Amino acid sequence: MVHAAVSALLAALHTLAQLVWPLVLALGVGLLALLLLALLDRERARAALGAAVARAPQAGRWLLLGLALGAALLATTLTRRAVDMRLSTQQGARYAQATDPSGGETVQPAPGATLLETRTYTRSLSLPPDVVARIGVGEEWTRLLPYLGDAPGSVQDLQEGFTRRGDTLTYSRAVTLLTERPVDLDRAAVQADLNFMDPVAGRGTSYGAAFQAAYRFSNPLDTPATMRFTFPLPQGSGTLSGFALMVNGQTLRPTDLADSTTWEGEVPARGTVDVRVRYRHQGAHGWRYVLSRREALRDFDLTLTTNRAPKFLRHALLPTEQTRRPLGGTSTLRWHLTDVITAQDVALVFTGGSLRETLHKVHLAQAVALGVVTLLALLWAASRRTLLPPLALAGAVLALGAGFTLGGVLTAYLPPLPAEVLGALTGLALALWLLPPPLRRTLRLPLALGAVAPLVFLSGGHAGLLLSELALLTLLALGWPAAGRRGGTPGLGRPGPA
C-alpha cells in the first residue's frame, strides 16, 4: 500500500511539475501587462496596483481554498491509484495474506433414483462351410473367443461357445447384465441459503452457502427390489463441510458411501425411501440446480434465500414466488412445481461488480464529492445570507479529504463497507469540529451529503436511485426558506475572520 501510494505521488508530482512553466508564463504576461500600463498611464497603473494590494488578503484566502481543494483531490487520487494497484497486485499474486473464496459458481446436479434389474441377452451367429474352411482353425474354435469382444455394461454372467451341426458352425452368447431403470422422485424439497460476505483484503466477493434437501422415492414393483440413489457432489463448490446423507433416518458416513454419494439397498414392495442431504460450502458469482434429464416432477419445491439481488439465466426456470426487500435486503425465491415435465434448470447469477471496480467507483465519486461540497457550501451560505470565511471552508474540505483517504487505507484491513463508512464519518466529524459553531450548524447538511454520496456505490446495484434521491433532497433543501436569517451578513465577497 505504501509503495503504491509513493509511486502514485511521484506520478502526480511529475504531472504538477509540467504545469509550472505555463503558470510562470502566465505570471510573466501579467507583469508585462502591468509594466506596459505603467508606461502608458502611470496614474491608472497606480490605482490598479493599489486595488490589487487592497484585495490581496481576501484573494489569498480564496487562493488557499483552491489549494486546499487541490490537495484534497490529490490525496483522494493517490488513494484511488494505491488501492487499485494493491488489488491488481493481489489478483496476480501467488501468495495471499487473507483467505480467498474456495469456490466459484456452484452447480448442483439433481440426484437420481434407479431400479436395479438383471436382464439376459442372447445372440447367435451361424458360419457357412466355406467361411469355416477359409478361417482354417480346424476343431480348435475356442481359440476365436478372445477375438469376439467383451460384453458391455455391468456383466453378471457370461456364457458363450461354438456348436457344430453338420457342416454349419454356430456361435452363441448369453449375457446377463445389471441394468438401471430410472425412477422419478415422488418429492424433492430443497433449501439453499446464500449469504454474501465482503472480503477482508481478499480478491473478490463470495457467499457462504448452506444446502439441505429432502428426497423421497418408492419401489414401483409389487415385489421387493434393489434400488440405488445417487447424489452428485456440487461442481465448483470448493471444500464441503458438514456433509451428511441420511437414508430413512440412518446417517451414512463418507466411508459407508460408494463414490461418496451413492446408496444402494433392498426396498420392500411399494415401499418408500426418504433421503436427507446437507452440507455447507463457499461459492461466488452464481448458483445452479441442474436437472439431470427430462423427467416428470411430481412435487418439486426449491426455496432459496440470499442477501443480494439475483438475476436469472435466460431460458431457465423462473421462480413461482419471490419476496424481495428494498435496497439490497434479503430475497426469498421459491420454485414449487407439481406434475411438470421439464429439462430446464434453476440458474441464478449475481452480477455485482468486482471489489476493484466497486472501490474505483467509490474513490472517483469521492473526488467529485469534494468539488460539489465546496460549491454547495458556498451556495448554501449565500441562500442563508451567512458569511463563509474561505479558510474555514478550506479546513473542512481538507478534513473531508483526509477522511476519504483514511477509508481507502482501511480497505486493506477491513471489509469495504465498514472501512469506507468509518473513513467518511471520521472526515465529517473532523470537518464539523474545525468549523465555528455558527457555521457548524449551517454547513452540517452539505458536508453530510458530500460524505455520504460516494457510499451509494456500495449499495449493490442501487447507486442510481440513491444518487437521484440525494440530488432531490439537496434541491429541496436549497429551495426551502432558511430560518433564522436575522443577524446574517449578505454576500460572500466581504472579508471575514479567517
Secondary structure, 3 states (H helix, E strand, C coil): CHHHHHHHHHHHHHHHHCCHHHHHHHHHHHHHHHHHHHHHCHHHHHHHHHHHHHHHHHHHHHHHHHHHHHHHHHHHHHHHHHHHHHHHHHHHCCCCCCCCCCCCCEEEECCEEEEEEEEEEEEEEEECHHHHHHHCCCCCHHHHHHHHCCCCCCEEEEEEEEEEECCEEEEEEEEEEEEEEEECCCEEEEEEEEEEECCCCCCCCEEEEEEEEEEEEECCCCCCEEEEEECCCCECCCCCEEEEEEECCEEECHHHCECCCEEEEEECCCCEEEEEEEEEEEECCEEEEECCCCEEEEEEEEEEEECCCCEECCCCCCCCEEEECCCCCCEEEEEEEEEEEECCCEEEECCCCCHHHHHHHHHHHHHHHHHHHHHHHHHHHHHCCCCCCHHHHHHHHHHHHHHHHHHHHHCCCCCHHHHHHHHHHHHHHHHHHHCCHHHHHHHHHHHHHHHHHHHHHHCCCCHHHHHHHHHHHHHHHHHCCCCCCCCCCCCCCCCCCC
